[in-house]
């Protein structure tokens, strides 16, 4: 076993010139130039999955001057690409698919306990008591009994509708970011027999977090989606904000959502009114921002090529939470992308004078699909894009001085 002492890591801690990056309402606290694939928090300690370099730790007791801890790369099982913590046991993934348990009760002498080989590339491990939910891309979702870390046992498999990218658990509901299949809601009150409650189609769901009856989905090139999950059987799109990059992960510290937006860095979104999310700040990166993690009143941003950025969001004005308008909901079109037909639907909670319009990306109105007073309830409208060129269009539902917009993609 090879152990790297803290002194050998000191050279990896560097100060980043403030002129190198641009931000608004977000400032850089410190930077650690250390390549890694995943991280997990334990108090003030950050555990880093460093691929072939194994595992390393950082002490963030003073976020302005992070201190390196130890680094481990034991021969035969040191590489680590995904990481999850469960007491003294670290669940780590090597070679994209080998899920291994490592006893770290003695950090100077990590001990390999057990192993389970995933059929597919592991995107995330979610610890649920003595169980593990393993997101494994297009191979699906797996439930493991981890009560005995030396012998993890497969309990169940949930097939993927596309590619299981990320997971969030709230009560007895598991929220699954399932790629092009969108957001799936599973009842896991009986973990060994999960059942699907509902699904909402999105562009490509890569990340998900939930709060107060709303799911925030990092939807790749479609940006941030806010979804009403108060009725798990019928998740409904409330609002969305198309970020300039590709949304890969999202974290929420209400009233703000923080989006890791690939090569556009960090995007801060005011979600005090989920129907009308608004930009509230940003921090650009020169590398690809893959993941954002709240750390007290700070943020940890994983940036490929730059390492770990410790950031602080400094709102210029206070935000007062506003009531969520529930008078109407524009549901996701299905299918989307489509060729040449799709089905549009929306729900009115009271009679309203509505306007449903289609725009191109230049902001020009292409067609008015519905206009005038309509009754309360669900309205379904088949749409044929005859005569339209392939491309991205914006569908807007406007009523009572408010609007909701979603992106439609026509592929011929």
C-alpha positions as CSV (number, residue, x, y, z in Angstrom):
1,X,0.0,0.0,0.0
2,X,1.3,3.4,-0.9
3,X,0.5,6.4,1.3
4,X,1.0,9.9,0.2
5,X,1.7,12.3,3.1
6,X,0.0,15.7,3.4
7,X,3.2,17.5,2.6
8,X,3.2,16.1,-0.9
9,X,-0.2,17.7,-1.5
10,X,0.6,21.2,-0.4
11,X,1.9,22.1,-3.9
12,X,-1.7,21.4,-5.2
13,X,-3.1,24.3,-3.2
14,X,-2.9,27.4,-5.3
15,X,-4.3,30.9,-5.3
16,X,-6.5,31.8,-8.3
17,X,-6.0,35.3,-9.7
18,X,-9.3,37.1,-9.4
19,X,-9.0,38.5,-12.9
20,X,-9.1,35.0,-14.4
21,X,-12.8,34.5,-13.9
22,X,-15.9,36.7,-14.0
23,X,-18.9,36.6,-11.7
24,X,-21.9,38.5,-10.5
25,X,-23.2,38.2,-6.9
26,X,-20.7,35.3,-6.5
27,X,-17.1,35.6,-5.4
28,X,-14.2,33.2,-5.2
29,X,-13.1,32.2,-1.6
30,X,-10.4,29.8,-2.5
31,X,-9.4,27.2,-5.1
32,X,-7.7,23.8,-4.8
33,X,-6.1,22.7,-8.0
34,X,-6.8,19.0,-7.6
35,X,-8.3,16.7,-10.2
36,X,-11.2,14.6,-9.0
37,X,-14.4,12.9,-10.2
38,X,-16.7,13.0,-7.2
39,X,-16.8,14.3,-3.7
40,X,-18.6,13.7,-0.4
41,X,-18.8,15.8,2.8
42,X,-18.2,14.8,6.4
43,X,-18.3,17.8,8.6
44,X,-15.5,20.1,7.5
45,X,-13.8,17.3,5.7
46,X,-14.2,16.8,1.9
47,X,-13.5,13.4,0.6
48,X,-12.4,13.4,-3.1
49,X,-12.6,10.5,-5.6
50,X,-9.5,11.0,-7.7
51,X,-9.8,8.2,-10.2
52,X,-6.5,6.3,-10.6
53,X,-5.0,8.5,-7.8
54,X,-7.3,6.9,-5.3
55,X,-8.9,9.0,-2.5
56,X,-7.8,12.3,-0.9
57,X,-9.2,14.5,1.8
58,X,-9.3,18.3,2.4
59,X,-10.0,20.2,5.6
60,X,-12.2,23.2,5.1
61,X,-12.4,24.4,8.6
62,X,-10.9,27.6,7.2
63,X,-12.5,27.8,3.7
64,X,-10.1,30.6,2.7
65,X,-7.1,28.3,3.2
66,X,-8.1,24.7,2.7
67,X,-5.6,22.2,4.3
68,X,-4.7,19.0,2.6
69,X,-5.4,15.8,4.5
70,X,-4.1,12.4,3.5
71,X,-4.2,10.6,0.2
72,X,-4.6,6.8,-0.3
73,X,-4.1,4.7,-3.3
74,X,-3.7,1.1,-2.1
75,X,-2.5,-1.4,-4.7
76,X,-5.3,-3.4,-6.2
77,X,-8.3,-1.3,-5.1
78,X,-7.1,2.3,-4.8
79,X,-8.8,3.8,-7.8
80,X,-12.0,5.7,-7.1
81,X,-14.4,7.4,-9.4
82,X,-17.6,7.7,-7.4
83,X,-17.8,8.0,-3.6
84,X,-20.4,7.7,-0.8
85,X,-20.0,7.8,3.0
86,X,-21.7,5.5,5.5
87,X,-20.2,5.8,8.9
88,X,-16.6,4.6,8.8
89,X,-17.3,2.7,5.5
90,X,-16.5,4.4,2.2
91,X,-18.4,3.0,-0.8
92,X,-16.3,3.7,-3.8
93,X,-16.5,2.8,-7.5
94,X,-13.5,1.7,-9.5
95,X,-13.3,1.1,-13.2
96,X,-16.7,2.7,-13.5
97,X,-18.5,-0.5,-12.3
98,X,-16.9,-2.2,-9.3
99,X,-18.7,-1.0,-6.1
100,X,-16.4,-1.6,-3.2
101,X,-16.7,-1.0,0.6
102,X,-13.6,0.2,2.4
103,X,-13.2,0.5,6.2
104,X,-11.7,3.9,7.0
105,X,-12.0,3.7,10.8
106,X,-8.1,3.8,10.8
107,X,-7.4,6.4,8.0
108,X,-3.8,5.3,8.0
109,X,-4.7,1.8,7.0
110,X,-7.8,1.5,4.8
111,X,-9.1,-2.0,4.6
112,X,-11.1,-3.4,1.7
113,X,-14.2,-5.2,3.0
114,X,-16.4,-6.3,0.1
115,X,-17.4,-5.8,-3.5
116,X,-20.3,-5.8,-5.9
117,X,-19.9,-5.6,-9.7
118,X,-22.4,-3.3,-11.4
119,X,-23.6,-4.4,-14.8
120,X,-23.1,-0.8,-16.0
121,X,-21.3,2.4,-15.4
122,X,-22.1,3.9,-12.0
123,X,-23.2,7.5,-11.9
124,X,-24.2,7.8,-8.3
125,X,-24.4,5.8,-5.0
126,X,-27.2,6.9,-2.6
127,X,-27.0,5.7,0.9
128,X,-30.4,4.8,2.5
129,X,-29.7,3.4,6.0
130,X,-28.3,-0.1,5.4
131,X,-29.3,0.0,1.7
132,X,-27.6,1.5,-1.3
133,X,-29.4,2.8,-4.4
134,X,-27.0,2.6,-7.4
135,X,-27.6,4.7,-10.5
136,X,-26.0,2.8,-13.4
137,X,-26.9,4.7,-16.5
138,X,-28.6,2.7,-19.2
139,X,-28.2,-0.5,-17.2
140,X,-30.8,0.8,-14.7
141,X,-31.2,1.3,-11.0
142,X,-30.0,-1.3,-8.4
143,X,-30.8,-1.7,-4.7
144,X,-28.2,-3.4,-2.5
145,X,-28.4,-4.6,1.0
146,X,-25.3,-3.1,2.6
147,X,-26.0,-4.1,6.2
148,X,-22.9,-6.4,6.0
149,X,-20.4,-4.3,4.0
150,X,-18.3,-7.4,3.5
151,X,-21.0,-9.0,1.5
152,X,-23.3,-6.5,-0.3
153,X,-26.3,-8.3,-1.7
154,X,-28.4,-7.3,-4.7
155,X,-32.0,-7.0,-3.7
156,X,-33.7,-5.6,-6.7
157,X,-33.3,-4.1,-10.2
158,X,-35.3,-1.3,-11.7
159,X,-34.9,-1.1,-15.5
160,X,-34.0,2.3,-16.9
161,X,-36.3,4.0,-19.5
162,X,-33.2,5.7,-20.9
163,X,-30.2,6.4,-18.6
164,X,-30.3,6.6,-14.8
165,X,-28.1,9.6,-14.1
166,X,-28.9,10.9,-10.6
167,X,-31.1,10.2,-7.5
168,X,-32.8,12.0,-4.7
169,X,-34.8,10.5,-1.8
170,X,-37.5,12.2,0.2
171,X,-39.6,10.1,2.5
172,X,-40.8,7.0,0.6
173,X,-40.4,8.5,-2.8
174,X,-37.2,8.1,-4.9
175,X,-36.7,10.7,-7.6
176,X,-34.8,9.5,-10.6
177,X,-33.2,11.7,-13.3
178,X,-33.5,9.2,-16.1
179,X,-31.9,10.9,-19.1
180,X,-34.3,11.4,-22.0
181,X,-37.1,9.7,-20.1
182,X,-37.1,12.7,-17.8
183,X,-38.0,12.6,-14.1
184,X,-39.4,9.4,-12.7
185,X,-41.0,9.1,-9.3
186,X,-40.8,5.7,-7.5
187,X,-42.7,4.6,-4.4
188,X,-40.0,2.8,-2.3
189,X,-42.0,2.3,0.8
190,X,-41.3,-1.3,0.2
191,X,-37.7,-1.0,-1.1
192,X,-37.5,-4.5,-2.5
193,X,-40.6,-3.8,-4.7
194,X,-40.5,-0.2,-5.9
195,X,-43.4,1.0,-8.1
196,X,-43.6,3.9,-10.5
197,X,-45.9,6.7,-9.4
198,X,-45.4,9.1,-12.2
199,X,-43.1,10.4,-14.9
200,X,-42.5,13.8,-16.6
201,X,-40.7,13.9,-19.9
202,X,-37.8,16.4,-20.1
203,X,-35.0,17.0,-22.5
204,X,-32.3,15.0,-20.7
205,X,-32.5,14.8,-16.9
206,X,-29.0,14.8,-15.5
207,X,-29.5,15.9,-11.9
208,X,-32.3,16.3,-9.4
209,X,-33.0,17.7,-5.9
210,X,-36.3,18.2,-4.1
211,X,-37.6,20.7,-1.7
212,X,-41.1,21.7,-0.4
213,X,-43.1,19.8,-3.0
214,X,-41.0,20.8,-5.9
215,X,-38.3,18.9,-7.8
216,X,-35.5,20.9,-9.4
217,X,-34.1,19.1,-12.5
218,X,-30.8,19.9,-14.2
219,X,-32.0,19.2,-17.7
220,X,-28.8,19.4,-19.8
221,X,-29.2,21.9,-22.7
222,X,-32.7,22.7,-21.6
223,X,-31.5,24.3,-18.3
224,X,-33.3,24.2,-15.0
225,X,-36.8,22.7,-14.7
226,X,-39.1,23.2,-11.7
227,X,-41.7,20.5,-11.3
228,X,-44.7,20.3,-9.0
229,X,-44.5,16.9,-7.2
230,X,-47.3,17.4,-4.6
231,X,-49.2,14.8,-6.5
232,X,-46.6,12.1,-7.3
233,X,-48.8,10.4,-9.8
234,X,-49.0,13.6,-11.9
235,X,-45.8,15.6,-11.8
236,X,-46.3,18.9,-13.6
237,X,-43.9,21.5,-15.0
238,X,-44.2,24.8,-13.1
239,X,-41.4,26.8,-14.5
240,X,-38.1,26.7,-16.2
241,X,-35.0,28.8,-17.0
242,X,-32.9,27.9,-20.0
243,X,-29.3,28.4,-18.7
244,X,-26.6,29.4,-21.2
245,X,-24.7,26.1,-20.8
246,X,-25.6,22.5,-20.2
247,X,-27.1,22.0,-16.7
248,X,-25.5,19.0,-15.1
249,X,-26.3,19.2,-11.4
250,X,-28.5,21.4,-9.1
251,X,-28.6,22.2,-5.4
252,X,-31.1,24.3,-3.5
253,X,-30.8,26.6,-0.6
254,X,-34.1,28.3,-0.8
255,X,-34.9,30.8,-2.3
256,X,-32.0,30.0,-4.6
257,X,-31.1,27.1,-6.9
258,X,-27.5,26.7,-7.8
259,X,-26.8,25.0,-11.2
260,X,-23.5,23.6,-12.4
261,X,-23.8,24.6,-16.0
262,X,-20.9,22.9,-17.7
263,X,-18.6,25.4,-19.6
264,X,-20.8,28.3,-18.4
265,X,-19.8,27.7,-14.7
266,X,-22.1,28.3,-11.9
267,X,-25.6,29.8,-12.4
268,X,-27.7,31.2,-9.5
269,X,-31.4,31.2,-10.0
270,X,-34.0,32.9,-7.8
271,X,-36.8,30.3,-7.3
272,X,-38.9,32.2,-4.7
273,X,-41.6,32.1,-7.4
274,X,-41.1,28.7,-9.0
275,X,-43.3,29.7,-12.0
276,X,-41.0,32.5,-12.9
277,X,-37.4,31.6,-12.0
278,X,-35.0,34.5,-12.5
279,X,-31.2,34.7,-13.0
280,X,-29.7,36.0,-9.8
281,X,-25.9,35.6,-10.3
282,X,-23.2,33.6,-11.9
283,X,-19.5,32.6,-11.8
284,X,-17.7,31.6,-15.0
285,X,-15.2,28.9,-15.1
286,X,-12.5,28.1,-17.6
287,X,-13.1,24.3,-17.1
288,X,-16.3,22.3,-17.1
289,X,-18.5,22.8,-14.0
290,X,-19.9,19.3,-13.2
291,X,-21.3,19.5,-9.7
292,X,-22.3,22.0,-7.1
293,X,-22.6,21.2,-3.4
294,X,-23.7,23.5,-0.5
295,X,-21.2,23.8,2.3
296,X,-22.7,25.9,5.1
297,X,-23.2,29.4,3.6
298,X,-20.7,28.5,0.9
299,X,-20.7,26.5,-2.3
300,X,-18.3,23.8,-3.5
301,X,-18.1,23.8,-7.3
302,X,-16.3,20.9,-9.1
303,X,-14.6,22.2,-12.2
304,X,-12.8,19.8,-14.5
305,X,-9.4,21.4,-15.3
306,X,-9.6,23.8,-12.4
307,X,-10.2,21.6,-9.4
308,X,-12.4,22.5,-6.4
309,X,-13.7,26.1,-6.2
310,X,-15.0,27.4,-2.9
311,X,-17.5,30.1,-3.7
312,X,-19.8,32.5,-1.8
313,X,-23.1,33.8,-3.1
314,X,-23.6,37.4,-2.1
315,X,-27.2,38.5,-3.0
316,X,-27.4,42.2,-3.7
317,X,-31.0,42.4,-2.5
318,X,-33.1,40.3,-0.2
319,X,-35.7,38.0,-1.7
320,X,-39.1,37.6,-0.2
321,X,-40.7,34.3,-1.0
322,X,-43.8,34.8,-3.1
323,X,-46.8,32.5,-3.5
324,X,-46.7,29.9,-6.2
325,X,-49.3,30.6,-8.8
326,X,-51.3,27.5,-9.4
327,X,-53.9,28.9,-11.8
328,X,-52.5,27.1,-14.7
329,X,-49.8,24.5,-15.6
330,X,-48.2,23.9,-19.0
331,X,-47.4,20.2,-19.1
332,X,-44.5,18.7,-21.0
333,X,-45.2,18.0,-24.7
334,X,-45.0,14.3,-25.6
335,X,-43.2,13.2,-27.6
336,X,-40.4,15.8,-27.5
337,X,-38.3,15.8,-29.7
338,X,-41.0,15.0,-32.3
339,X,-41.5,14.5,-36.0
340,X,-43.9,15.8,-37.2
341,X,-46.6,15.5,-34.5
342,X,-46.8,15.9,-30.7
343,X,-49.4,16.4,-28.1
344,X,-49.6,19.6,-26.1
345,X,-51.5,19.8,-22.8
346,X,-52.2,22.3,-20.0
347,X,-54.4,22.5,-17.0
348,X,-56.4,25.5,-15.8
349,X,-57.5,25.6,-12.2
350,X,-60.2,28.2,-12.9
351,X,-61.7,29.7,-16.1
352,X,-59.1,31.9,-17.8
353,X,-58.5,33.9,-21.0
354,X,-55.4,32.1,-22.4
355,X,-53.1,32.4,-25.3
356,X,-50.9,29.4,-26.5
357,X,-48.2,30.5,-29.0
358,X,-45.3,29.0,-30.7
359,X,-42.1,31.1,-31.3
360,X,-38.8,30.5,-33.0
361,X,-35.5,31.2,-31.2
362,X,-35.4,34.7,-32.8
363,X,-38.5,35.5,-30.8
364,X,-40.7,35.6,-33.8
365,X,-44.2,34.2,-33.4
366,X,-44.7,31.2,-35.7
367,X,-48.2,30.3,-34.9
368,X,-51.0,31.0,-32.4
369,X,-52.3,27.6,-31.3
370,X,-55.1,28.7,-28.9
371,X,-56.6,32.0,-27.9
372,X,-59.6,33.1,-25.9
373,X,-61.6,32.2,-22.7
374,X,-61.4,28.6,-21.7
375,X,-63.0,26.5,-18.9
376,X,-61.2,25.0,-15.9
377,X,-59.6,21.6,-16.3
378,X,-57.2,19.8,-18.6
379,X,-56.9,20.9,-22.3
380,X,-55.2,18.6,-24.8
381,X,-54.2,19.9,-28.2
382,X,-52.6,17.7,-30.9
383,X,-50.0,19.6,-32.9
384,X,-48.7,18.9,-36.4
385,X,-45.5,20.8,-37.4
386,X,-46.3,20.6,-41.1
387,X,-44.4,23.3,-43.0
388,X,-41.9,24.0,-40.2
389,X,-38.2,23.4,-40.5
390,X,-36.2,21.3,-38.1
391,X,-35.1,23.1,-35.0
392,X,-35.9,24.4,-31.6
393,X,-39.1,26.3,-30.9
394,X,-40.6,27.9,-27.7
395,X,-44.1,27.1,-26.6
396,X,-45.6,29.8,-24.4
397,X,-48.8,29.6,-22.4
398,X,-49.9,33.0,-21.2
399,X,-52.9,33.9,-18.9
400,X,-53.7,36.4,-16.2
401,X,-50.5,38.4,-16.8
402,X,-48.2,35.4,-16.3
403,X,-46.7,32.8,-18.7
404,X,-44.9,29.5,-18.8
405,X,-42.6,28.4,-21.5
406,X,-41.1,25.1,-22.7
407,X,-38.8,24.1,-25.4
408,X,-40.0,22.0,-28.3
409,X,-37.5,20.2,-30.7
410,X,-38.6,19.2,-34.2
411,X,-36.3,16.6,-35.8
412,X,-37.0,15.7,-39.4
